[in-house]
């Protein structure tokens, strides 16, 4: 312990003295960049912020991941990603900063882990390049400053990769078990997405670990057991506790965590058969075009606005992966360099192929799961080629990779031609010049060759990172809120969920519609002119609507339409003046006036829930504004059969709910394949209680009879 401070600063004894300070500077720069302007996003995704608030008030809500402290319904994911944020709120109070700060710390930890993993076999320069590439990737700058589960998932998977790399060095059971535990925690963060890279990691260990085949199998079984225990303890409790003693499992149609894990949140994302989701049930198999979530195919991650999230360095990563495997083809089976390429390459290929061909819900920000693999491959490959640059074939490969990266950055920057227009030419010219200079420097000896190589290397790095850095800086300077967010500036071809989309839903970036749904303008009276649109809509707007002026669009909306409940809506955020956000509050929450907040808080201690609202995004806004539990009927989409009409009527009779808030999520509809219980409740309320308009929001006092 006495020598720990000196060792922490000095690093490895055989490292140059600049290495550890440079690494610490990278971590400090990452923290500074990500903490800057952090609270501009407000509640970010209010769906998760409300659950964090609930978890900070109730340990039961904390354990289950409930949307409210009265434990009516959970979020549609396991709760582990909520726990660090809820603990932060318990310590520092509820605020945007206390919710989002843990995500930034996860970014710093992920950068450190990638550096440490690359550094184990390659040089400090390779580790620093990998860490910088990760920190400056636009989608990382977005999601490590946002409160979705993806930040924790990426950190856990990166730690699992570190564990596998360590385990393959000495056939270490301890490090392999560590990796299994990280996968288990990843499952408790975002269910089956954590397992996308699991087959690749297991196969790499089975092939490359320096021990007998039988022992390798036994070690993998121990790691698998550790994974099951790390994830299964929470699942077992949820499955064994009677439904009456816990909240409803959000996202499910049968109040069962396993069904939502393997259905809506699992294989349904691959096939598109996501009962109760926005896309409805049975939208076609994988590779069938992706429906409203964009075209599927091998180029999906490079097209539209998805390319600007993640693809800046993907061509280089793929080239360097092939080069690394080719260069180590004659090495022993247990070679650590090849193992590292296989671990990170397996991560990249498995995840990229899944994202490219999945037909279910797909958002641009999902691509953050690719960032560590891309960054590590670039760091390792660049380091290897740099050290071998005195050999002409490797120098040519290094220059060619730089050239490809520069040209691709020029293409990506061209999709946002009005954003820093000079940058694309600077990147192209600088990158091509560096590509020519690098092979030339390798042929020159002495100080001249060394100086030319240094200048060319710096120019190559600047060209490779210039585009993503600009996008990342734009991302951290802009607030992002709602369910569907993207990094960087608006780009040509940016669509709903990717290429082929008819528009985009994003904060600060304009609002569009899914293909075939040319809906009415935001904040207007809800005139729906769509041809096709969502399943079951018949081109008429919302399920069951007439498509004319929002009449009967949703019970309780009073014709206020789509996507805002009031006139004067904001087309940038999809919010009406004081009403729910886009798509009836599905994509973003409501802007709650102080008058309405005060009304809802009146006599709050007399009620279990101060209000009920359809859809969790809608509910979340009112809960965050009041600090009191609000019931989210139907969960995220309003389509979960979380409460029947008869049960709600009994709650009203018992005086457990004070207000009903009009508008909100879809509330059911045959085309979505989910329950219509929420819609029935909204209809009953509107027919039996007197509407009251506060600002532009319609509420009903459930304690007052007509």
C-alpha positions in Angstrom: 0.0 0.0 0.0 2.9 2.4 0.7 4.1 2.0 -2.9 0.7 2.1 -4.5 0.6 5.9 -5.3 4.1 5.7 -6.9 3.1 2.6 -8.9 -0.2 4.1 -10.0 1.7 7.1 -11.4 4.8 5.3 -12.7 3.1 2.2 -14.2 5.1 -0.7 -15.4 8.8 -0.6 -14.5 9.8 -1.2 -18.1 7.6 1.5 -19.5 9.0 4.9 -20.6 8.2 7.6 -18.0 5.7 9.3 -20.2 3.3 6.3 -20.5 1.4 6.4 -17.2 1.0 10.2 -17.3 -0.3 9.9 -20.8 -2.8 7.2 -19.8 -4.0 9.3 -16.8 -4.3 12.3 -19.1 -6.5 10.3 -21.5 -8.8 9.3 -18.6 -9.0 12.9 -17.4 -9.7 14.2 -20.9 -12.5 11.6 -21.3 -14.0 12.6 -18.0 -13.8 16.3 -18.8 -15.3 15.9 -22.3 -18.2 13.8 -21.1 -19.0 15.8 -17.9 -19.0 19.0 -19.9 -22.6 20.3 -20.5 -23.9 17.0 -19.0 -27.1 18.4 -17.6 -28.2 19.9 -21.0 -30.1 16.6 -21.6 -32.3 17.2 -18.6 -34.0 13.9 -17.7 -32.6 12.4 -20.9 -34.8 9.3 -21.3 -37.5 10.1 -18.7 -38.7 6.5 -18.8 -35.5 5.4 -17.0 -35.2 8.6 -15.0 -38.6 8.0 -13.4 -37.5 4.4 -12.5 -34.3 5.8 -11.0 -36.4 8.3 -8.9 -38.6 5.4 -7.8 -35.6 3.3 -6.9 -34.2 6.1 -4.8 -37.4 6.3 -2.8 -38.3 2.6 -2.4 -35.9 -0.4 -2.0 -38.6 -2.6 -3.5 -38.7 -0.4 -6.6 -34.9 -0.4 -6.6 -34.8 -4.2 -6.7 -37.4 -4.8 -9.3 -36.8 -1.7 -11.5 -40.3 -0.3 -11.0 -41.4 2.7 -12.8 -42.9 4.2 -9.6 -42.3 3.9 -5.9 -45.7 2.3 -5.4 -44.5 -0.6 -7.6 -47.3 -0.8 -10.2 -45.1 -1.9 -13.1 -41.4 -2.3 -14.0 -39.4 -1.0 -16.9 -39.1 -3.4 -19.8 -35.5 -4.3 -18.9 -33.8 -5.9 -15.9 -32.8 -3.3 -13.3 -29.0 -3.5 -13.0 -28.4 -0.4 -15.2 -30.7 1.6 -12.9 -29.0 0.6 -9.7 -25.9 2.9 -10.0 -28.0 5.8 -10.9 -30.5 5.2 -8.1 -27.7 5.0 -5.6 -26.3 8.2 -6.9 -29.7 9.9 -6.5 -29.9 8.5 -2.9 -26.5 10.1 -2.1 -26.8 13.4 -4.0 -30.5 14.0 -4.5 -32.6 13.9 -7.6 -31.2 15.9 -10.5 -30.1 15.4 -14.1 -26.4 15.5 -13.0 -26.8 12.8 -10.3 -28.6 10.5 -12.8 -26.1 10.9 -15.6 -22.8 11.2 -13.7 -22.5 7.4 -13.2 -22.7 6.9 -16.9 -19.7 9.2 -17.4 -17.7 7.3 -14.9 -18.6 4.1 -16.9 -17.1 5.8 -19.9 -13.8 6.4 -18.1 -13.8 2.8 -16.8 -14.4 1.5 -20.3 -11.6 3.5 -21.8 -9.3 2.3 -19.1 -10.3 -1.3 -19.7 -9.8 -1.1 -23.5 -6.4 0.5 -22.9 -5.4 -2.2 -20.4 -6.5 -5.0 -22.7 -4.7 -3.7 -25.7 -1.6 -2.8 -23.7 -1.2 -6.3 -22.4 0.1 -7.5 -25.7 0.9 -4.4 -27.7 2.6 -1.1 -27.0 1.3 1.8 -24.8 0.8 3.8 -28.1 -1.6 1.1 -29.3 -3.5 1.3 -26.0 -3.7 5.1 -26.1 -4.9 5.1 -29.7 -7.6 2.5 -28.8 -8.7 4.5 -25.8 -8.9 7.8 -27.7 -10.8 6.2 -30.6 -13.4 4.9 -28.1 -13.8 8.2 -26.3 -14.1 10.1 -29.5 -16.7 7.9 -31.2 -19.9 9.9 -31.6 -22.3 7.3 -30.4 -20.1 6.7 -27.3 -20.2 10.4 -26.5 -23.9 10.1 -26.7 -24.7 7.0 -24.8 -22.2 7.4 -22.0 -23.9 10.7 -21.2 -27.4 9.2 -21.4 -29.4 7.0 -19.0 -30.2 4.0 -21.2 -28.8 0.6 -20.2 -26.3 0.6 -23.0 -23.5 2.3 -21.1 -23.3 -0.3 -18.4 -23.7 -3.1 -20.9 -20.7 -1.9 -22.9 -18.6 -1.6 -19.8 -19.5 -5.1 -18.7 -18.8 -6.6 -22.1 -15.4 -4.8 -22.2 -14.6 -6.2 -18.8 -15.6 -9.7 -20.1 -13.2 -9.3 -23.0 -10.4 -8.3 -20.6 -11.1 -11.4 -18.6 -11.0 -13.7 -21.6 -7.7 -12.2 -22.8 -6.2 -12.6 -19.3 -7.6 -16.1 -19.1 -6.0 -17.2 -22.4 -2.6 -16.1 -21.3 -2.2 -18.7 -18.6 -5.4 -20.8 -18.9 -6.6 -19.1 -15.8 -9.9 -20.4 -14.4 -10.2 -17.3 -12.2 -10.2 -14.9 -15.1 -12.5 -17.0 -17.1 -15.0 -17.1 -14.2 -14.7 -13.4 -14.0 -15.7 -13.1 -17.6 -18.7 -15.3 -16.9 -19.8 -13.1 -14.1 -19.6 -10.1 -16.3 -21.8 -11.8 -18.9 -24.3 -12.6 -16.1 -24.4 -9.0 -15.0 -24.7 -8.0 -18.7 -27.8 -10.1 -18.9 -29.3 -8.3 -15.8 -28.5 -5.1 -17.7 -30.0 -5.7 -21.2 -30.9 -9.4 -21.3 -29.9 -11.4 -24.4 -27.9 -8.6 -26.1 -25.2 -9.4 -23.6 -24.8 -12.9 -25.2 -24.2 -11.8 -28.7 -20.5 -12.1 -28.3 -20.6 -15.0 -25.9 -20.2 -17.8 -28.6 -17.2 -16.1 -30.1 -15.5 -15.6 -26.7 -16.1 -19.2 -25.7 -14.8 -20.5 -29.0 -11.7 -18.4 -28.8 -10.8 -19.7 -25.4 -11.6 -23.3 -26.4 -9.2 -23.0 -29.3 -6.3 -20.9 -27.9 -6.0 -21.5 -24.2 -2.6 -23.1 -23.3 -3.9 -26.2 -21.6 -5.4 -29.5 -22.4 -8.7 -29.7 -24.2 -10.5 -31.5 -21.4 -9.5 -28.8 -18.9 -10.6 -26.1 -21.4 -14.1 -27.6 -21.5 -14.2 -27.9 -17.7 -13.1 -24.2 -17.3 -15.8 -23.1 -19.7 -18.4 -25.0 -17.7 -17.3 -23.2 -14.5 -17.5 -19.9 -16.3 -21.0 -20.8 -17.6 -22.0 -21.7 -14.1 -20.7 -18.4 -12.8 -22.7 -16.6 -15.5 -25.9 -18.4 -14.6 -25.5 -17.6 -10.9 -24.6 -14.0 -11.6 -27.8 -13.5 -13.7 -30.0 -16.2 -12.3 -30.4 -15.1 -8.7 -32.5 -12.1 -9.6 -34.5 -14.0 -12.2 -35.2 -16.8 -9.8 -36.5 -14.4 -7.2 -38.8 -12.6 -9.7 -40.1 -15.9 -11.0 -40.8 -17.4 -7.6 -42.3 -14.3 -5.9 -46.1 -14.4 -6.4 -47.4 -11.8 -8.9 -49.5 -10.2 -6.3 -46.4 -9.4 -4.2 -44.4 -7.7 -6.9 -44.9 -5.2 -9.7 -46.1 -6.2 -13.1 -43.3 -7.1 -15.5 -43.2 -4.3 -18.1 -43.0 -5.3 -21.7 -44.7 -8.6 -21.2 -48.2 -9.7 -22.2 -48.4 -12.3 -19.4 -46.5 -10.8 -16.4 -43.6 -13.1 -16.9 -40.0 -11.9 -17.1 -38.8 -14.9 -19.1 -41.4 -14.3 -21.8 -40.3 -10.7 -22.3 -36.7 -11.8 -22.2 -37.1 -14.3 -25.0 -39.9 -12.5 -26.9 -40.2 -8.8 -27.0 -36.6 -8.1 -25.8 -35.1 -11.3 -27.2 -35.7 -13.2 -30.4 -38.5 -10.8 -31.4 -35.8 -8.2 -32.0 -34.3 -10.6 -34.6 -37.5 -11.7 -36.3 -39.6 -8.6 -35.9 -42.3 -10.5 -34.0 -42.5 -8.2 -31.0 -46.0 -8.4 -29.7 -47.1 -5.2 -28.1 -44.3 -3.1 -29.5 -44.5 -0.1 -31.8 -43.9 -2.4 -34.8 -46.6 -4.8 -33.6 -46.5 -8.6 -33.9 -45.1 -10.5 -36.8 -43.5 -8.0 -39.1 -41.5 -10.5 -41.1 -38.4 -12.5 -40.7 -34.8 -11.5 -40.4 -33.5 -10.0 -43.6 -37.0 -9.2 -44.8 -36.3 -5.5 -45.1 -36.5 -4.3 -41.5 -39.9 -2.7 -41.9 -40.3 0.6 -40.2 -36.8 0.2 -38.6 -34.9 0.7 -41.9 -33.5 -1.6 -44.5 -31.5 -4.6 -43.4 -28.4 -5.8 -45.1 -24.6 -5.9 -44.9 -24.4 -2.1 -45.5 -26.9 -1.1 -42.8 -24.3 0.1 -40.4 -22.6 2.3 -43.0 -25.7 3.9 -44.5 -27.8 7.0 -43.6 -27.2 8.5 -40.2 -26.1 5.2 -38.7 -22.7 5.6 -40.4 -22.0 8.8 -38.5 -22.6 7.1 -35.2 -20.1 4.3 -35.5 -18.7 3.6 -38.9 -15.8 6.2 -39.1 -13.2 3.6 -38.2 -15.0 0.4 -39.1 -13.4 -0.1 -42.5 -10.0 0.4 -40.8 -10.9 -2.1 -38.1 -12.0 -4.7 -40.6 -8.8 -4.2 -42.7 -6.6 -4.4 -39.6 -8.4 -7.5 -38.3 -7.6 -9.3 -41.5 -4.0 -8.0 -41.5 -3.6 -9.1 -37.9 -4.9 -12.6 -38.5 -2.8 -13.0 -41.6 0.4 -11.7 -40.0 -0.1 -14.2 -37.1 -1.2 -17.2 -39.2 1.9 -19.2 -38.6 2.1 -18.4 -34.9 1.5 -21.1 -32.3 -2.1 -21.9 -31.4 -1.7 -20.1 -28.1 -0.2 -16.9 -29.5 -1.5 -14.0 -27.5 -1.5 -11.4 -30.3 -3.7 -13.6 -32.5 -5.9 -14.4 -29.5 -6.5 -10.6 -29.0 -7.5 -10.2 -32.6 -9.8 -13.1 -32.4 -11.5 -11.8 -29.2 -12.1 -8.3 -30.5 -12.8 -9.5 -34.0 -15.3 -12.0 -32.8 -17.1 -9.2 -30.9 -17.2 -7.0 -33.9 -18.3 -9.6 -36.5 -21.0 -11.2 -34.3 -22.5 -7.9 -33.2 -22.3 -6.2 -36.6 -24.0 -9.1 -38.4 -26.8 -9.2 -35.9 -27.4 -5.5 -36.1 -27.2 -5.6 -39.9 -29.9 -8.2 -40.4 -32.2 -8.0 -37.4 -35.8 -7.1 -38.5 -37.2 -6.0 -35.1 -36.7 -2.7 -33.3 -33.4 -1.2 -34.1 -32.1 2.3 -33.1 -29.0 4.0 -34.2 -27.6 4.2 -30.7 -27.5 0.4 -30.4 -24.3 0.7 -32.3 -22.5 1.8 -29.2 -22.1 -2.0 -28.5 -19.5 -2.0 -31.4 -17.3 0.8 -30.2 -14.9 -1.1 -27.9 -14.2 -3.7 -30.6 -13.6 -1.2 -33.3 -11.4 0.9 -31.1 -9.3 -2.1 -29.9 -8.8 -3.4 -33.4 -7.7 0.0 -34.6 -5.3 0.4 -31.7 -3.8 -3.1 -32.1 -3.6 -3.1 -35.9 -2.1 0.4 -36.1 0.4 -0.4 -33.4 1.5 -3.6 -35.3 1.8 -1.9 -38.7 3.6 1.1 -37.2 6.3 -1.0 -35.6 6.7 -3.0 -38.9 6.6 0.1 -41.1 10.3 -0.3 -42.2 9.1 -3.3 -44.3 7.5 -2.0 -47.5 4.4 -4.3 -47.6 3.4 -3.3 -44.0 4.2 0.3 -44.7 2.0 0.1 -47.8 -0.8 -1.5 -45.8 -0.6 1.2 -43.1 -0.7 3.9 -45.7 -3.6 2.2 -47.5 -5.6 1.9 -44.3 -5.1 5.6 -43.6 -6.2 6.5 -47.2 -9.3 4.4 -46.9 -10.2 5.9 -43.6 -9.7 9.5 -44.9 -11.8 8.9 -48.0 -14.6 7.3 -45.9 -14.5 10.2 -43.5 -14.9 12.5 -46.5 -18.0 10.5 -47.5 -19.5 10.6 -44.0 -18.8 14.3 -43.5 -20.5 14.9 -46.9 -23.8 13.7 -45.5 -23.8 16.7 -43.2 -22.3 19.1 -45.7 -23.3 22.3 -43.8 -21.5 21.1 -40.7 -17.9 22.4 -40.5 -17.7 22.2 -44.3 -13.9 22.7 -44.5 -13.3 19.7 -42.3 -14.0 17.1 -44.9 -11.4 18.5 -47.3 -8.8 18.9 -44.5 -9.4 15.2 -43.5 -9.2 14.0 -47.1 -6.0 16.0 -48.0 -4.2 15.4 -44.8 -5.1 11.7 -44.8 -4.0 11.1 -48.3 -0.8 13.0 -47.7 0.0 10.9 -44.7 -0.8 7.8 -46.6 1.8 8.6 -49.2 4.4 9.8 -46.6 4.2 6.7 -44.3 5.7 4.2 -46.9 8.2 6.8 -48.0 9.4 7.4 -44.4 10.0 3.7 -44.0 12.4 3.8 -46.9 14.4 6.6 -45.4 17.0 6.0 -42.8 18.3 8.2 -40.0 16.8 11.3 -38.5 15.0 12.4 -41.7 13.0 9.2 -41.9 12.2 9.3 -38.2 10.9 12.9 -38.4 8.9 12.2 -41.5 7.4 9.1 -40.0 6.4 11.1 -36.8 4.8 13.9 -38.8 3.0 11.5 -41.0 1.8 9.4 -38.1 0.4 12.5 -36.3 -1.3 13.6 -39.6 -2.8 10.1 -40.1 -4.2 10.1 -36.5 -5.6 13.6 -37.0 -7.3 12.6 -40.3 -8.7 9.4 -38.8 -10.1 11.0 -35.7 -11.0 14.4 -37.1 -14.5 13.5 -38.3 -15.6 11.5 -35.3 -14.1 14.2 -32.9 -16.2 16.9 -34.6 -19.3 14.8 -34.3 -18.5 14.0 -30.7 -18.0 17.6 -29.8 -21.3 18.5 -31.4 -22.9 15.7 -29.5 -21.7 16.8 -26.1 -22.7 20.4 -26.8 -26.3 19.5 -27.5 -29.0 18.2 -25.2 -30.6 14.9 -26.1 -33.9 13.6 -24.6 -36.5 11.0 -25.4 -36.5 7.4 -26.4 -34.7 7.6 -29.8 -31.6 9.8 -29.8 -28.7 10.1 -32.3 -25.2 11.6 -32.1 -23.9 14.3 -34.3 -25.6 16.8 -36.6 -28.5 16.2 -38.9 -27.4 14.2 -42.0 -28.9 13.5 -45.4 -30.5 10.1 -45.5 -31.1 10.0 -41.8 -34.3 8.0 -41.2 -36.4 6.4 -38.6 -34.2 3.7 -37.2 -31.8 3.9 -40.1 -31.5 3.9 -43.8 -34.8 3.6 -45.7 -36.7 5.5 -43.1 -39.0 8.2 -43.9 -37.7 10.6 -41.3 -36.2 10.7 -37.9 -37.4 11.0 -34.3 -34.8 12.8 -32.4 -34.5 15.6 -30.0 -33.3 18.8 -31.7 -33.2 17.2 -35.1 -36.7 17.4 -36.5 -39.3 14.8 -36.5 -40.3 12.4 -39.3 -42.4 9.4 -39.8 -41.9 5.7 -40.5 -42.0 4.7 -44.1 -45.5 4.9 -45.5 -46.8 7.1 -42.7 -46.9 10.7 -44.0 -48.6 11.9 -40.9 -49.9 15.4 -40.0 -47.6 18.1 -38.8 -46.4 18.2 -35.2 -48.4 20.3 -32.8 -51.3 20.7 -35.2 -54.7 19.2 -34.8 -53.7 15.7 -35.5 -54.8 15.3 -39.1 -53.5 12.0 -40.2 -52.8 11.5 -43.9 -50.7 8.4 -43.7 -50.9 5.7 -46.3 -50.4 2.5 -44.3 -48.4 3.7 -41.4 -48.4 1.5 -38.3 -50.1 -1.9 -38.5 -53.8 -1.7 -38.0 -53.9 2.1 -38.7 -55.3 1.7 -42.2 -53.7 5.0 -43.2 -56.0 6.8 -40.8 -53.6 7.9 -38.0 -53.8 6.2 -34.6 -55.5 2.8 -34.2 -59.2 3.4 -34.2 -59.0 7.0 -35.3 -61.0 8.6 -38.1 -57.8 10.4 -39.3 -59.7 13.7 -39.3 -58.6 16.4 -36.9 -57.7 13.9 -34.3 -61.3 13.0 -33.5 -61.3 10.1 -31.1 -57.6 9.6 -31.7 -57.3 8.5 -28.1 -59.9 8.6 -25.4 -59.1 11.7 -23.3 -57.1 13.5 -26.0 -60.1 15.6 -27.0 -59.1 15.8 -30.6 -55.7 17.3 -29.8 -54.1 14.8 -32.1 -50.7 13.6 -33.0 -48.0 13.9 -31.8 -48.6 16.7 -29.3 -51.8 17.1 -27.3 -51.9 20.9 -27.8 -51.4 23.4 -30.5 -48.1 25.2 -30.9 -46.1 22.0 -30.8 -42.4 21.9 -31.3 -41.4 20.1 -34.5 -37.9 19.6 -33.2 -38.8 17.6 -30.1 -42.2 16.3 -31.0 -43.8 18.0 -28.0 -47.0 19.8 -28.0 -47.3 22.8 -25.8 -47.6 21.2 -22.4 -48.8 17.9 -23.8 -47.1 14.5 -24.4 -44.3 14.1 -26.7 -44.1 12.4 -30.1 -46.5 9.6 -30.9 -48.7 10.4 -28.0 -45.9 10.6 -25.4 -44.3 7.3 -26.6 -41.0 8.9 -27.8 -40.7 11.6 -25.3 -42.4 12.8 -22.2 -44.7 15.7 -21.5 -43.8 19.3 -20.6 -45.6 19.6 -17.2 -46.6 23.1 -16.2 -46.1 24.3 -12.6 -49.9 24.7 -12.4 -50.6 21.1 -13.3 -47.7 19.8 -11.0 -49.2 21.7 -8.1 -52.6 20.3 -8.8 -51.4 16.7 -8.9 -49.5 17.1 -5.6 -52.6 18.3 -3.7 -53.3 15.8 -0.9 -50.7 13.4 -2.4 -50.3 11.6 0.8 -53.9 10.4 0.7 -53.4 8.4 -2.5 -51.2 5.4 -3.5 -50.8 7.1 -6.9 -51.5 10.8 -7.4 -52.4 10.1 -11.1 -52.6 7.4 -13.8 -51.5 7.9 -17.4 -51.3 5.7 -20.4 -47.7 4.8 -21.3 -44.6 5.0 -19.2 -43.0 8.0 -21.0 -46.1 10.0 -20.4 -46.3 8.8 -16.8 -42.6 9.5 -16.2 -42.9 13.3 -16.9 -45.6 13.8 -14.3 -43.9 11.6 -11.8 -40.6 13.5 -12.2 -42.4 16.9 -12.0 -44.3 16.0 -8.8 -41.9 13.6 -7.0 -45.0 11.4 -6.3 -45.9 7.9 -7.7 -47.8 8.0 -11.0 -49.3 4.8 -12.5 -48.1 3.9 -15.9 -51.0 2.0 -17.5 -49.9 -0.4 -20.1 -46.2 0.1 -19.6 -43.9 1.7 -22.2 -46.2 1.3 -25.2 -49.5 1.3 -23.3 -50.1 -2.2 -24.6 -49.2 -4.4 -21.6 -52.3 -5.9 -19.9 -51.0 -4.6 -16.5 -54.5 -3.7 -15.2 -58.0 -4.6 -16.3 -60.8 -2.2 -16.4 -62.5 -3.9 -13.5 -59.3 -3.7 -11.4 -58.8 0.0 -12.2 -62.4 0.6 -11.3 -61.8 -1.1 -8.0 -58.7 1.1 -7.4 -60.8 4.2 -8.1 -63.5 3.0 -5.7 -60.9 2.5 -3.0 -59.6 6.0 -3.6 -56.1 4.8 -4.5 -55.8 7.0 -7.7 -56.6 10.7 -7.7 -56.3 11.9 -11.3 -56.3 10.5 -14.7 -54.2 12.2 -17.3 -55.5 12.2 -20.9 -53.4 11.4 -23.9 -50.3 9.2 -23.6 -49.0 6.1 -25.4 -50.8 4.0 -27.9 -52.9 2.2 -25.3 -53.4 -0.9 -27.4 -54.8 -1.5 -30.8 -55.0 -4.7 -32.7 -52.2 -3.9 -35.2 -49.7 -3.7 -32.4 -50.6 -7.2 -31.1 -50.8 -6.0 -27.5 -53.6 -5.5 -25.0 -56.2 -2.8 -25.3 -56.9 -2.7 -21.6 -55.4 0.8 -21.3 -57.6 2.1 -24.1 -60.7 0.7 -22.4 -59.7 2.4 -19.1 -59.2 5.7 -20.9 -62.6 5.4 -22.6 -64.3 4.6 -19.3 -62.7 7.6 -17.6 -63.7 10.0 -20.4 -67.3 8.7 -20.3 -67.8 8.8 -16.6 -65.7 11.7 -15.2 -65.6 15.4 -16.0 -62.6 16.6 -18.1 -60.6 19.5 -16.8 -58.1 21.4 -18.9 -54.9 22.6 -17.2 -52.9 24.5 -19.8 -53.2 22.2 -22.8 -53.4 18.9 -20.8 -56.7 17.2 -20.0 -57.1 15.6 -16.6 -60.0 13.9 -14.8 -60.6 13.9 -11.1 -61.3 10.3 -10.2 -62.6 11.2 -6.8 -65.4 13.4 -8.1 -68.5 11.8 -9.6 -70.8 13.5 -12.1 
